[in-house]
Amino acid sequence: MISFHLGKPILVMAVLALVAGGVGMVVRRTENRADIEVWTFAESHWRTFNGIGLAPDAPLPKRDFERDTGKSVSIKLIVARALNTRLSMQFMGDTKGDEVPDLVEVEISTVGRYFRPPVDQVGFLPLNDFIKRRGWEGKIVESRLAPWSKDGVIFGIPQDVHPVMITYNAELFEQAGIDLASSATWPAFWKNCLAFQKYWREHGEPRRWALELSESNSDSLVTMLLQRGVNVVDDQNQVRVNDPKVLATLLDYVRMIDDGPQRIGASTASGNQSYSQDFASGYIGAMFCPDWRLKYVKDYAPSLAGKLKVMPMPAWPDSPYRTSTWGGTMMGIPRNARDPELSWSLLEKLYLTPEGLADTMHRTYILPPVKTVWNDPIFEETDPFYSNQPVRKLIRELGSNVPPRYVSPASTVAQAELSMVLIKAIARHHANGDAGLEEYCRGLLDEATNAVAARIAHGRMDDEP
């Protein structure tokens, strides 16, 4: 039997990709290739790294690195799907040197695929030694290293922390006589949201809902679960979809989003511009808001200036967290990069120094994972758009207590299964109300757990027991 070190399912996908001709198998060497080639999937990152839109005298780590080392740097923007396909195929082909990038960014929803092989065969270079040798131990938010690690081995440096808070239209809540920020717990928050809706229905707004929630995807549900300390696939690759906390949170979520006396939520249109406009229209009064969402709301809903406030997530009785995390990006060094030491030096410049973090930190609300820059004066500034609150100060406080999020090849599968569970549970509640709902949802979660476990077993490496 032929043994393929990433497993038969990946081999089949690779062959199909080649037949389809969607992407080339490798990036071929060219005569004018830069000394260091960086791949990114995000246009905003590409612009920042290249200094596009920055003032001429603004810090530019890429330029400084080229000057100090005499090495040229090329930042390539590659659509996420193509980037991941190229990178996966290069890792599978054991390519070396000029055929692989020297640094690459990967988004949290896709990084799990790279952690399928045993640790010593993961396509990224372990970074634990770099972190220790270069003095970064204890300076990076520890929980943010979790998504980019396997069995204690760190394969990527985080670009962000992405703590989640609640942003809400304080003007609308105050008109209803409600101080939403006083909602220290989820039951208190729920009660205040119901009172908010009651007021507005009595004042001619029957379709004004308190909280943005999705009926068809599990992003918000996963955010709530992470706040309760639950990863649907944990750091030991154990499936926790049918954990009692998942069931309890699912039941609350279904009652929050489906028609009935406890409903406080509604879906918004997809896309950053669309949900921001739904927020601006008053269709919803509050949203889960990771740090990256704050900038989109500010850009796409300017009419909300001075009307919004932010607050920590209300607490669960069984959890120490007043926040969660949503989204994320890492930068890693391919195991067969040409000069890993040089790659690390540039990674430090782009991701870990004040100069490398300045543009993102000042242009957006994204909290860097490097705690040594958290003393920047910007964290003390008030923000007129958000009712003169020191928004970044709250982000920093929440960032110190972000729950760990673990990512494995099964994480995406588990979240997809959870989305299907949510859709079915809402449909059942819509038809029958609370009658039999708990037992029905328990059965759905058991089925989903078995399905994810089966996928894990099916995808086991050829050389695993």
C-alpha positions in Angstrom: 0.0 0.0 0.0 1.3 3.5 -0.9 1.8 5.6 2.2 1.2 9.3 1.8 2.3 11.3 4.9 -0.6 13.7 5.0 -3.2 10.9 4.5 -5.4 9.6 1.7 -8.1 12.2 1.9 -5.6 15.0 1.4 -4.0 13.1 -1.5 -7.3 12.7 -3.2 -8.1 16.4 -2.8 -4.7 17.3 -4.2 -5.2 15.2 -7.3 -8.6 16.7 -7.9 -7.2 20.2 -7.5 -4.5 19.4 -10.1 -7.0 17.9 -12.5 -9.3 20.9 -12.1 -6.4 23.2 -12.9 -7.5 25.8 -10.4 -4.0 26.6 -9.2 -0.5 25.7 -10.0 1.2 23.2 -7.8 4.1 25.4 -6.8 5.2 28.9 -7.2 8.1 28.5 -9.6 11.4 30.3 -9.1 11.8 33.5 -11.1 15.0 35.4 -11.7 13.7 38.5 -9.9 12.3 36.8 -6.8 13.0 38.8 -3.7 15.2 37.6 -0.9 12.1 37.2 1.3 8.7 36.5 -0.1 5.6 37.0 2.2 2.2 35.8 1.3 -1.0 37.4 2.8 -4.7 36.8 2.1 -5.8 40.2 3.5 -5.7 43.4 1.4 -5.5 45.5 4.5 -2.4 43.7 5.7 -0.9 43.9 2.3 -1.4 47.7 2.3 0.0 48.1 5.8 3.1 46.0 5.1 3.8 48.0 1.9 3.0 51.4 3.4 0.2 52.1 1.0 -1.9 55.0 2.3 0.5 55.9 5.0 2.2 59.3 5.5 5.7 59.5 3.9 7.3 59.8 7.3 5.3 56.9 8.9 7.2 53.9 10.3 7.5 51.2 7.6 9.2 48.1 8.9 9.6 46.5 5.5 11.6 49.5 4.3 13.7 49.6 7.5 14.3 45.8 7.3 15.5 46.1 3.7 17.8 49.0 4.6 19.3 47.3 7.7 19.8 43.8 6.1 20.4 44.7 2.5 17.7 42.0 1.6 14.7 42.7 -0.6 11.2 41.9 0.5 8.2 41.1 -1.6 4.7 41.1 -0.1 2.3 39.1 -2.3 -1.5 39.4 -1.9 -3.1 36.0 -2.8 -6.8 35.2 -2.5 -7.3 33.1 0.6 -8.6 30.0 -1.1 -5.7 30.0 -3.6 -3.2 30.7 -0.9 -4.3 27.8 1.2 -4.4 25.4 -1.8 -0.9 26.4 -3.0 0.5 26.2 0.5 -1.1 22.8 1.2 0.2 21.4 -2.0 3.7 22.7 -1.4 3.7 21.2 2.1 2.5 17.8 0.6 5.1 17.9 -2.1 8.0 18.5 0.4 9.2 21.4 -1.7 12.1 23.5 -0.7 13.9 26.8 -1.0 12.6 29.0 -3.8 9.4 27.1 -4.2 7.9 28.1 -0.9 7.2 31.5 0.7 9.5 32.7 3.5 6.6 33.9 5.6 2.8 33.4 5.2 -0.3 34.6 6.9 -3.2 32.1 7.6 -6.6 32.8 9.0 -8.0 31.0 12.0 -10.8 29.2 10.1 -8.3 27.5 7.8 -5.3 26.9 10.0 -6.6 23.6 11.3 -5.9 21.8 8.1 -2.2 22.3 8.6 -2.3 20.6 12.0 -3.4 17.2 10.7 0.0 15.6 10.4 2.1 14.6 13.5 3.9 17.6 15.1 7.2 16.8 13.4 5.5 16.7 9.9 3.5 20.0 10.2 4.5 22.2 7.3 5.3 25.2 9.5 8.4 25.6 11.5 8.1 25.3 15.3 8.6 28.8 16.8 9.0 27.9 20.5 12.8 28.3 20.3 12.6 31.6 18.5 10.2 33.0 21.1 12.5 31.9 23.9 15.8 33.0 22.4 14.5 36.4 21.3 13.0 37.2 24.6 9.3 37.1 23.8 8.2 34.7 26.5 5.5 36.3 28.6 5.2 39.2 26.3 2.6 37.7 24.0 -0.9 37.0 25.3 -0.6 33.3 26.1 -4.2 32.4 25.2 -3.6 33.8 21.7 -0.9 31.3 21.0 -3.3 28.4 21.5 -5.0 28.5 18.1 -1.7 28.3 16.3 -0.2 25.5 18.4 -0.4 21.7 18.5 0.6 19.6 21.5 2.4 22.6 23.0 4.4 23.4 19.8 3.8 26.9 18.5 3.6 27.2 14.7 2.4 30.8 14.3 2.6 34.2 15.9 -0.8 35.9 16.3 -1.6 39.2 14.7 -4.4 40.0 17.1 -6.3 39.2 20.3 -9.9 40.0 19.1 -11.7 40.3 22.4 -15.5 40.5 22.1 -17.7 43.1 23.7 -21.2 44.3 23.3 -21.7 47.5 21.3 -25.2 49.1 21.6 -27.2 52.1 20.6 -27.2 53.8 23.9 -29.6 56.5 22.6 -32.3 53.9 21.9 -31.8 52.1 25.1 -31.8 55.3 27.2 -35.0 56.4 25.5 -36.5 53.1 26.7 -35.3 53.9 30.2 -32.7 51.0 30.3 -29.1 51.1 31.3 -27.9 48.1 29.4 -24.4 48.4 30.8 -25.8 47.5 34.2 -26.5 44.0 32.9 -23.8 42.1 34.7 -25.2 38.7 33.9 -26.9 37.0 31.0 -30.2 36.7 32.7 -30.1 40.5 33.6 -29.1 41.3 30.0 -31.9 39.2 28.6 -34.5 40.9 30.9 -33.3 44.3 29.9 -33.5 43.4 26.2 -37.1 42.2 26.6 -37.9 45.5 28.3 -36.3 47.4 25.5 -38.4 45.6 22.9 -41.6 46.1 24.9 -41.0 49.8 25.1 -40.4 50.2 21.3 -43.4 48.0 20.4 -45.5 50.3 22.5 -44.1 53.2 20.6 -44.7 52.0 17.1 -41.6 49.9 16.4 -42.8 46.2 16.3 -39.7 45.0 14.4 -37.0 46.6 16.5 -35.0 43.8 18.1 -32.5 44.1 20.9 -29.6 41.9 19.8 -28.1 40.7 16.5 -28.1 36.9 16.3 -27.9 34.5 13.4 -30.5 31.9 12.6 -28.3 29.9 10.2 -24.7 30.0 11.3 -23.1 29.3 14.7 -20.6 32.2 14.9 -22.4 33.9 17.8 -23.2 30.6 19.5 -19.5 29.6 19.3 -18.6 33.1 20.7 -21.0 32.5 23.7 -19.5 29.0 24.2 -16.0 30.2 24.2 -17.0 32.7 26.9 -18.1 29.7 28.9 -14.8 28.1 28.4 -16.0 25.5 25.9 -14.2 24.7 22.7 -16.3 22.3 20.6 -13.1 20.4 19.8 -10.6 20.8 22.7 -6.8 20.9 22.8 -6.8 17.1 23.1 -8.9 16.8 19.9 -11.8 15.6 22.0 -15.3 16.5 20.7 -17.3 18.5 23.2 -20.3 19.3 21.0 -22.6 17.4 23.4 -21.1 19.0 26.5 -23.9 20.0 29.0 -22.8 23.7 28.7 -23.4 23.4 24.9 -26.9 22.1 25.4 -27.7 24.8 28.0 -26.3 27.6 25.7 -28.1 26.2 22.6 -31.4 26.2 24.4 -31.0 29.8 25.5 -29.9 30.8 22.0 -32.9 29.2 20.3 -35.3 31.0 22.7 -33.5 34.3 22.1 -33.7 34.1 18.3 -37.0 32.3 17.6 -40.5 33.8 17.9 -41.9 33.5 21.3 -42.1 35.5 24.6 -38.4 35.3 25.2 -37.2 36.4 21.8 -34.6 39.2 21.8 -32.6 38.6 18.6 -32.8 38.9 14.8 -30.5 38.2 11.9 -28.9 41.0 9.9 -27.8 41.0 6.3 -24.4 39.5 5.7 -21.3 41.6 5.1 -19.7 44.3 7.1 -21.5 47.1 5.3 -24.9 45.4 5.5 -25.0 44.6 9.2 -23.6 48.1 10.0 -26.5 49.6 8.0 -29.0 47.4 9.8 -27.6 48.6 13.1 -27.8 52.2 11.9 -31.5 51.8 10.9 -32.4 50.7 14.4 -33.5 47.3 13.3 -31.2 45.9 16.1 -30.1 47.7 19.2 -26.9 45.8 20.1 -24.3 43.4 18.6 -21.5 41.1 19.6 -18.5 43.2 18.6 -15.0 41.8 18.4 -12.4 44.6 18.2 -12.2 44.4 14.4 -16.0 45.0 14.0 -15.8 48.4 15.7 -14.0 49.9 12.7 -16.5 48.6 10.2 -19.4 50.0 12.2 -17.6 53.4 12.4 -16.9 53.3 8.6 -20.3 52.1 7.4 -22.7 53.6 9.9 -21.5 57.2 10.4 -25.0 58.3 11.5 -24.4 56.4 14.7 -21.6 58.7 15.8 -22.1 59.7 19.5 -24.9 57.3 19.9 -23.1 54.0 20.6 -21.5 52.6 23.7 -19.5 49.5 24.4 -19.7 47.1 27.4 -18.2 43.7 28.4 -20.2 40.7 27.6 -22.6 39.8 30.5 -21.3 37.0 32.7 -22.2 33.3 32.9 -22.5 32.0 36.4 -20.1 29.2 35.6 -17.4 31.2 33.9 -14.7 33.8 34.9 -14.8 35.5 31.5 -16.5 38.8 30.6 -15.4 38.4 27.0 -14.8 35.9 24.2 -12.8 35.9 21.0 -13.9 35.9 17.3 -11.6 35.6 14.3 -7.8 35.7 14.1 -4.7 35.7 11.9 -1.2 34.2 12.3 2.1 34.5 10.5 4.3 31.4 10.2 7.5 30.3 8.7 7.3 27.3 6.3 9.5 24.4 7.6 11.4 24.5 4.3 11.9 28.3 4.1 15.2 29.3 2.6 16.6 31.2 5.7 14.4 30.7 8.8 16.5 33.1 10.9 16.0 35.9 8.3 12.3 35.0 8.1 11.9 35.3 11.9 13.7 38.7 11.9 11.2 40.1 9.4 8.3 38.5 11.3 9.4 40.3 14.4 9.5 43.6 12.5 6.0 43.1 11.1 4.2 41.5 14.0 6.0 42.2 17.3 7.6 45.7 17.2 5.8 49.0 18.0 6.7 50.2 14.4 5.1 47.1 12.9 2.0 47.3 15.0 1.5 51.1 14.8 -0.6 51.4 11.7 -3.1 48.6 12.7 -3.3 49.7 16.3 -4.0 53.4 15.4 -6.0 52.9 12.2 -8.3 50.1 13.6 -9.4 49.0 17.0 -7.5 45.6 16.7 -5.6 44.8 19.9 -2.1 43.5 19.3 -1.1 40.4 21.2 2.2 42.0 22.3 1.5 43.4 25.8 4.6 45.6 25.7 2.8 48.0 23.4 -0.3 48.2 25.5 1.1 51.3 27.3 0.7 53.4 24.1 -1.2 56.6 24.9 -3.9 55.7 22.4 -5.4 53.2 25.0 -6.3 56.1 27.3 -7.9 58.3 24.6 -11.7 58.8 24.6 -13.5 58.1 21.3 -16.2 60.6 20.2 -17.8 58.0 17.9 -18.4 55.7 20.9 -19.9 58.4 23.2 -16.5 59.6 24.4 -15.7 56.3 26.1 -12.1 55.1 26.3 -12.9 52.2 24.0 -9.4 50.9 23.5 -8.9 50.9 27.3 -11.8 48.5 27.6 -10.5 46.4 24.7 -7.1 46.2 26.5 -8.8 45.2 29.8 -10.8 42.5 28.1 -7.8 41.3 26.1 -6.0 40.3 29.3 -8.8 37.8 30.0 -9.6 36.3 26.6 -10.4 32.6 26.9 -8.2 30.2 24.9 -9.5 29.0 21.6 -8.1 25.7 20.2 -8.1 24.8 16.5 -7.7 21.4 14.9 -8.6 19.9 11.6 -12.0 18.9 13.1 -12.8 22.4 14.4 -14.4 23.6 11.1 -16.3 20.4 10.8 -17.6 20.7 14.4 -18.7 24.3 13.8 -20.5 23.3 10.6 -22.3 20.5 12.5 -23.3 23.0 15.2 -24.8 25.3 12.5 -26.9 22.5 11.3 -28.0 21.7 14.8 -28.9 25.3 15.3 -31.1 25.4 12.2 -32.9 22.2 13.1 -33.4 23.3 16.7 -34.9 26.6 15.7 -37.3 24.9 13.3 -38.4 22.5 16.0 -38.9 25.3 18.5 -40.8 27.3 15.8 -43.2 24.4 15.3 -43.6 23.1 18.9 -42.3 25.8 21.3 -40.5 24.5 24.4 -42.3 21.1 24.4 -39.7 18.4 24.1 -37.0 20.9 23.0 -34.4 19.9 25.4 -34.5 16.2 24.6 -34.6 17.0 20.9 -31.5 19.2 21.1 -29.7 16.7 23.2 -30.3 14.1 20.5 -29.1 16.5 17.8 -25.9 17.3 19.8 -25.2 13.6 20.3 -25.6 12.9 16.6 -23.3 15.8 15.7 -20.7 14.6 18.2 -20.7 11.2 16.6 -20.5 12.7 13.1 -17.4 14.8 14.1 -15.8 11.9 15.9 -16.3 9.7 12.8 -14.7 12.4 10.6 -11.7 12.5 12.9 -11.3 8.8 12.8 -11.8 8.7 9.0 -9.1 11.4 8.6 -6.6 9.7 10.8 -3.0 9.7 9.5 -1.7 6.5 7.8 0.9 6.1 10.4 -1.3 6.8 13.4 -2.5 4.0 15.6 
